[in-house]
Amino acid sequence: SAVASAANTAADEPDGDEQQAQQQQQEQLGGLDPMVLAAVQDGAAVTQAELKVAQDVAKELQEVLKGAVKKDVIVVAPCLPSAPPLLDAPAPAQQTWLAHAHAFAALTALGGCPSVVLPVGSLPDGAPLGLSMFGQSRTDQRLLAVADKLMPHVQAELAKIRQLAAAESAAAAADSGVTAAKGKAAGKGAAAGRRSSHDVQVDAKRAERAERAKTRGNEAFKAGRFMDAIKAYSEALKLHPNNPVYANNRAMAYLKVFSFEAAEADCNRALASPQLAQQDRVKALLRRGTARMHKGDLRAARSDFREVLAAEPNNRQAREELKALQQQEQDMEQTRRQHALAAASAAANGG
C-alpha cells in the first residue's frame, strides 16, 4: 500500500515539463499590466452559470443588432464612448475611462458584427481622431471597400479643420498684438496697463457685422456643422471682442468637437465679462463644468455645477451632471480598488 500511495502521489505531481510550463505562465502573468492581469484572473474565476448568463447576453445583443442594422447598411460610430481624460488626470479617472472604453469596444464583437477603425489623424491639439464602422455579420468585404473609399474624404475634411484652426490661432495672435500696441499708445502708467478687451469701443457697423456672423454661427450649429459655427463665432469675436455671448456660443461649439481646453478658455472669457447677463452666466458655468468634467477636473466641475444650483436650485442639467459626477467618482474608486488588488496579486505571484 505504501508503494501504491507513493505511486499515486507521484502521479499527482507535475513532471518537469509541466512545472516549467507553469513557471513560464506565472512569469508571463506577472509581467502583465495590472488591469490586464485582473481581467485574466476574473476570466479564470468565471463559473459555468456566469458563462451561461454571458452567452445569453451576447445572443440577445446579436438579435438586437441584427434587427437594428440592415444588411445594406453600414453604421458609422465613435471609436470611444467619450473623450479620454488628459494624461495628467488622476490615475483612477484614466483607469475608469479605459474600462468603459474596453466595454464599448466589445459591443460589436459580442454582437458578431465585423468592424473597422479608420485612423484619420489628429486634431490641432494633438488628440488622435478616428472613425469606427460596422455592419451585419458576413459584410466584411463590403465594409473594407466602403472604408477604403471613405478614408480620403475624411482626411480632406480633417485638413480643412486643421487649416481653420491654424488661421484662428494666427488671427488671435495678431489681435493680441494689436491690442497690446494700442494699450501702449493709449497712455502711460498704470491707467493704460489696466485696459482690457472689455474697454474696446465698437462702432455700430462693426457690431452689426458681428451680429450677422453670430447668426451664421447659430444656423451652422443647429445644422450640426460645428466647425463652421466655430469659424463664424470667431469672426464675431474678432469684430466685437468684448461681447461675452460670442465666446459663450463658441464654447458650446467647441464642446461638440471635444475641444475641452478651448471650451473652458471661452467660458472663462465670457465669465470674466461684466456685461454677461445672469442667464448667460448660468450657461457658461454649465459649459465650463462639462468641459472640466471631460478633462478629469472633477473638483472644479462640481464647483461650477453647484454655483449653477445656487443661482437656479431647480436647474435640471446641473443636478444631472452632479449625479453623473458622483457616479464617475464611485467608478473611479471601484477601479482604484481593483487596480490595487491586481497589483497586490501580481506582487504575491511574483514573490
C-alpha positions as CSV (number, residue, x, y, z in Angstrom):
1,S,0.0,0.0,0.0
2,A,2.9,2.4,0.7
3,V,4.2,1.7,-2.8
4,A,0.7,2.4,-4.3
5,S,0.4,5.6,-2.2
6,A,3.8,6.8,-3.4
7,A,2.8,6.0,-7.0
8,N,-0.4,8.0,-6.7
9,T,1.5,10.9,-5.1
10,A,4.0,10.8,-8.0
11,A,1.1,10.7,-10.5
12,D,-0.5,13.8,-8.9
13,E,2.7,15.8,-9.0
14,P,3.5,17.7,-12.3
15,D,6.5,16.4,-14.2
16,G,9.4,18.7,-15.2
17,D,7.9,19.9,-18.4
18,E,4.6,20.8,-16.6
19,Q,6.5,22.6,-13.8
20,Q,8.4,24.6,-16.4
21,A,5.2,25.5,-18.3
22,Q,3.6,26.6,-15.0
23,Q,6.6,28.7,-14.1
24,Q,6.6,30.3,-17.6
25,Q,2.9,31.0,-17.2
26,Q,3.4,32.7,-13.9
27,E,6.2,34.8,-15.3
28,Q,4.1,35.9,-18.2
29,L,1.2,36.8,-15.9
30,G,3.5,38.7,-13.6
31,G,4.6,40.9,-16.5
32,L,1.1,41.9,-17.5
33,D,-0.4,45.2,-16.8
34,P,-2.4,45.0,-13.5
35,M,-5.7,45.7,-15.3
36,V,-5.0,43.0,-17.9
37,L,-4.0,40.6,-15.1
38,A,-7.2,41.4,-13.3
39,A,-9.2,40.6,-16.4
40,V,-7.4,37.3,-16.9
41,Q,-7.9,36.3,-13.3
42,D,-11.6,37.3,-13.5
43,G,-12.0,35.2,-16.6
44,A,-10.4,32.2,-14.9
45,A,-12.7,32.5,-12.0
46,V,-15.9,32.6,-14.1
47,T,-18.3,29.8,-13.2
48,Q,-20.4,27.8,-15.7
49,A,-23.5,29.6,-14.5
50,E,-21.9,33.0,-15.1
51,L,-20.7,31.9,-18.5
52,K,-24.2,30.9,-19.5
53,V,-25.5,34.3,-18.5
54,A,-22.8,36.0,-20.6
55,Q,-23.6,33.8,-23.6
56,D,-27.3,34.7,-23.2
57,V,-26.4,38.4,-23.2
58,A,-24.3,38.0,-26.3
59,K,-27.1,36.2,-28.0
60,E,-29.5,38.9,-27.1
61,L,-27.1,41.6,-28.3
62,Q,-26.7,39.8,-31.6
63,E,-30.5,39.8,-32.1
64,V,-30.8,43.5,-31.2
65,L,-28.0,44.4,-33.7
66,K,-29.5,42.2,-36.4
67,G,-32.8,43.9,-36.1
68,A,-31.3,47.4,-35.9
69,V,-28.7,47.1,-38.7
70,K,-30.0,46.1,-42.1
71,K,-27.8,44.1,-44.5
72,D,-27.4,47.1,-46.8
73,V,-26.5,49.5,-44.0
74,I,-23.1,50.3,-42.6
75,V,-23.1,52.2,-39.3
76,V,-20.5,55.0,-38.6
77,A,-20.0,55.3,-34.9
78,P,-17.5,56.8,-32.4
79,C,-14.4,54.7,-31.6
80,L,-14.8,55.6,-27.9
81,P,-17.6,56.2,-25.5
82,S,-16.3,59.6,-24.6
83,A,-13.2,61.7,-25.0
84,P,-10.3,60.3,-23.0
85,P,-9.0,62.2,-19.9
86,L,-5.8,64.1,-20.1
87,L,-2.5,62.3,-19.5
88,D,-2.1,64.2,-16.2
89,A,-5.6,63.3,-15.0
90,P,-5.8,61.2,-11.8
91,A,-4.9,57.5,-12.3
92,P,-8.4,56.3,-11.2
93,A,-10.0,58.6,-13.8
94,Q,-7.8,57.1,-16.5
95,Q,-8.4,53.6,-15.4
96,T,-12.2,54.0,-15.2
97,W,-12.3,55.5,-18.7
98,L,-10.2,52.7,-20.0
99,A,-12.5,50.1,-18.5
100,H,-15.5,51.8,-20.2
101,A,-13.6,52.0,-23.5
102,H,-12.9,48.3,-23.4
103,A,-16.6,47.5,-22.7
104,F,-17.6,49.9,-25.5
105,A,-15.2,48.3,-28.0
106,A,-16.5,44.8,-27.1
107,L,-20.1,45.5,-28.2
108,T,-19.6,44.8,-31.9
109,A,-17.5,41.7,-31.2
110,L,-20.2,40.3,-28.8
111,G,-22.8,41.1,-31.4
112,G,-20.9,39.2,-34.1
113,C,-20.5,42.3,-36.3
114,P,-17.4,43.0,-38.3
115,S,-15.9,46.4,-37.6
116,V,-13.1,48.6,-38.9
117,V,-11.5,51.7,-37.4
118,L,-10.2,54.5,-39.7
119,P,-7.1,56.2,-38.0
120,V,-7.8,59.5,-39.6
121,G,-5.1,61.5,-37.9
122,S,-5.1,64.0,-35.1
123,L,-6.8,67.2,-34.1
124,P,-4.9,70.5,-33.9
125,D,-4.3,70.0,-30.2
126,G,-2.7,66.6,-30.9
127,A,-5.7,64.4,-29.9
128,P,-6.0,61.3,-32.1
129,L,-9.0,61.2,-34.3
130,G,-10.7,58.1,-35.8
131,L,-14.0,56.7,-37.1
132,S,-15.4,53.3,-36.4
133,M,-17.7,51.5,-38.9
134,F,-19.6,48.2,-38.5
135,G,-22.1,46.2,-40.4
136,Q,-24.1,42.9,-40.1
137,S,-22.4,39.5,-40.0
138,R,-20.6,38.5,-43.2
139,T,-20.3,42.0,-44.6
140,D,-16.5,42.2,-44.1
141,Q,-15.6,42.7,-47.8
142,R,-18.2,45.5,-48.3
143,L,-17.1,47.1,-45.1
144,L,-13.5,47.3,-46.2
145,A,-14.5,48.6,-49.6
146,V,-16.5,51.4,-48.1
147,A,-13.7,52.3,-45.6
148,D,-11.2,52.5,-48.5
149,K,-13.4,54.9,-50.4
150,L,-14.3,57.0,-47.3
151,M,-10.8,57.5,-46.0
152,P,-9.7,60.2,-48.5
153,H,-12.8,62.2,-47.9
154,V,-12.4,62.1,-44.2
155,Q,-8.8,63.1,-44.4
156,A,-9.7,66.0,-46.7
157,E,-12.2,67.3,-44.1
158,L,-9.6,66.9,-41.3
159,A,-7.2,69.0,-43.4
160,K,-9.8,71.8,-43.6
161,I,-10.3,71.6,-39.8
162,R,-6.6,72.0,-39.2
163,Q,-6.3,74.9,-41.7
164,L,-9.2,76.6,-39.9
165,A,-7.6,76.1,-36.5
166,A,-4.3,77.5,-37.7
167,A,-6.0,80.5,-39.2
168,E,-7.9,81.2,-35.9
169,S,-4.7,80.8,-33.9
170,A,-2.9,83.3,-36.2
171,A,-5.8,85.7,-36.0
172,A,-5.9,85.5,-32.3
173,A,-2.2,86.2,-32.0
174,A,-2.5,89.2,-34.4
175,D,-5.4,90.6,-32.4
176,S,-3.4,90.2,-29.2
177,G,-0.5,92.1,-30.7
178,V,-2.7,94.9,-31.9
179,T,-4.5,95.2,-28.6
180,A,-1.1,95.4,-26.8
181,A,0.2,98.0,-29.2
182,K,-3.0,100.1,-28.7
183,G,-2.7,99.8,-25.0
184,K,0.9,101.2,-25.1
185,A,-0.1,104.1,-27.4
186,A,-3.2,105.0,-25.4
187,G,-1.3,106.4,-22.4
188,K,1.4,105.9,-19.9
189,G,1.4,104.5,-16.4
190,A,-1.0,102.2,-14.5
191,A,-4.1,103.5,-16.2
192,A,-3.1,102.3,-19.6
193,G,-2.0,99.0,-18.0
194,R,-5.4,98.4,-16.6
195,R,-7.2,98.5,-20.0
196,S,-8.8,95.2,-21.1
197,S,-10.8,93.8,-24.0
198,H,-13.9,94.9,-22.2
199,D,-13.0,98.5,-22.8
200,V,-12.8,98.1,-26.6
201,Q,-15.2,100.5,-28.3
202,V,-17.1,99.0,-31.3
203,D,-19.0,101.2,-33.7
204,A,-22.5,100.4,-34.9
205,K,-21.5,99.0,-38.3
206,R,-18.9,96.7,-36.8
207,A,-21.3,95.5,-34.1
208,E,-23.9,94.8,-36.8
209,R,-21.4,92.7,-38.8
210,A,-20.6,90.8,-35.7
211,E,-24.3,90.0,-35.1
212,R,-24.6,88.7,-38.6
213,A,-21.6,86.4,-38.1
214,K,-23.2,85.2,-34.8
215,T,-26.4,84.4,-36.7
216,R,-24.5,82.4,-39.2
217,G,-22.8,80.6,-36.4
218,N,-26.2,79.8,-34.8
219,E,-27.5,78.4,-38.1
220,A,-24.4,76.3,-38.6
221,F,-24.6,75.0,-35.1
222,K,-28.3,74.0,-35.5
223,A,-27.4,72.2,-38.7
224,G,-24.7,70.2,-36.9
225,R,-21.8,72.0,-38.8
226,F,-19.9,72.7,-35.6
227,M,-16.6,73.7,-37.3
228,D,-18.4,76.2,-39.4
229,A,-20.1,77.5,-36.3
230,I,-16.7,78.0,-34.6
231,K,-15.5,79.9,-37.6
232,A,-18.5,82.2,-37.6
233,Y,-18.3,82.8,-33.8
234,S,-14.6,83.5,-34.2
235,E,-15.4,86.1,-36.8
236,A,-17.9,87.7,-34.5
237,L,-15.4,87.8,-31.7
238,K,-12.8,89.4,-34.0
239,L,-15.3,92.2,-34.8
240,H,-16.7,92.6,-31.3
241,P,-14.2,91.1,-28.8
242,N,-16.0,92.4,-25.7
243,N,-19.3,90.6,-26.4
244,P,-19.3,87.6,-24.0
245,V,-22.2,85.9,-25.8
246,Y,-20.0,85.1,-28.8
247,A,-17.4,83.4,-26.6
248,N,-20.1,81.6,-24.7
249,N,-21.6,80.3,-28.0
250,R,-18.2,79.3,-29.3
251,A,-17.6,77.3,-26.1
252,M,-20.7,75.2,-26.8
253,A,-19.5,74.5,-30.4
254,Y,-16.0,73.5,-29.0
255,L,-17.7,71.1,-26.7
256,K,-19.4,69.4,-29.7
257,V,-16.0,68.7,-31.3
258,F,-14.4,67.6,-28.0
259,S,-12.1,70.6,-27.8
260,F,-12.5,70.9,-24.0
261,E,-9.5,73.1,-23.4
262,A,-10.7,75.6,-25.9
263,A,-14.3,75.4,-24.5
264,E,-13.1,76.1,-20.9
265,A,-11.0,79.1,-22.1
266,D,-14.0,80.6,-23.9
267,C,-16.2,80.1,-20.8
268,N,-13.5,81.8,-18.7
269,R,-13.5,84.7,-21.2
270,A,-17.3,85.0,-21.0
271,L,-17.5,84.7,-17.2
272,A,-14.8,87.4,-16.8
273,S,-17.0,89.9,-18.7
274,P,-19.1,92.4,-16.6
275,Q,-21.5,92.5,-19.5
276,L,-22.6,88.9,-19.1
277,A,-26.2,88.5,-18.2
278,Q,-27.2,86.2,-15.4
279,Q,-28.9,83.7,-17.7
280,D,-25.8,83.6,-19.9
281,R,-23.6,83.2,-16.9
282,V,-25.5,80.0,-15.9
283,K,-24.9,78.7,-19.5
284,A,-21.2,79.5,-19.2
285,L,-20.9,77.7,-15.9
286,L,-22.7,74.6,-17.2
287,R,-20.5,74.5,-20.2
288,R,-17.3,75.1,-18.3
289,G,-18.3,72.4,-15.8
290,T,-18.9,70.0,-18.7
291,A,-15.5,70.8,-20.2
292,R,-13.8,70.3,-16.9
293,M,-15.6,67.1,-16.2
294,H,-14.4,65.6,-19.5
295,K,-10.9,66.8,-18.7
296,G,-11.0,64.9,-15.5
297,D,-11.0,68.0,-13.3
298,L,-14.0,66.8,-11.2
299,R,-13.5,69.1,-8.3
300,A,-13.6,72.2,-10.4
301,A,-16.6,70.8,-12.4
302,R,-18.5,70.2,-9.2
303,S,-17.9,73.8,-8.1
304,D,-19.3,75.1,-11.4
305,F,-22.5,72.9,-11.2
306,R,-23.0,73.9,-7.5
307,E,-22.7,77.5,-8.4
308,V,-25.4,77.0,-11.0
309,L,-27.7,75.4,-8.4
310,A,-27.0,78.3,-6.1
311,A,-28.5,80.6,-8.7
312,E,-31.1,78.2,-10.1
313,P,-31.9,75.5,-7.5
314,N,-34.2,73.6,-9.9
315,N,-31.7,73.5,-12.8
316,R,-32.1,70.0,-14.2
317,Q,-28.9,69.8,-16.1
318,A,-26.8,70.8,-13.2
319,R,-28.5,68.2,-11.0
320,E,-28.0,65.5,-13.6
321,E,-24.3,66.5,-14.1
322,L,-23.6,66.3,-10.3
323,K,-25.3,62.9,-10.2
324,A,-23.1,61.8,-13.1
325,L,-20.0,63.2,-11.3
326,Q,-20.9,61.2,-8.2
327,Q,-21.3,58.0,-10.3
328,Q,-17.9,58.7,-12.0
329,E,-16.2,59.1,-8.7
330,Q,-17.7,55.8,-7.5
331,D,-16.5,54.1,-10.6
332,M,-13.1,55.6,-10.1
333,E,-12.9,54.4,-6.6
334,Q,-14.0,50.9,-7.6
335,T,-11.4,50.8,-10.4
336,R,-8.8,52.1,-8.0
337,R,-9.5,49.2,-5.6
338,Q,-9.5,46.6,-8.4
339,H,-6.2,48.1,-9.6
340,A,-4.7,47.8,-6.1
341,L,-5.9,44.3,-5.6
342,A,-4.5,43.3,-9.0
343,A,-1.1,44.9,-8.2
344,A,-1.0,43.1,-4.9
345,S,-1.9,39.8,-6.5
346,A,0.8,40.3,-9.1
347,A,3.3,41.1,-6.4
348,A,2.3,37.9,-4.5
349,N,2.6,35.7,-7.6
350,G,5.9,37.3,-8.4
351,G,7.1,36.6,-4.8
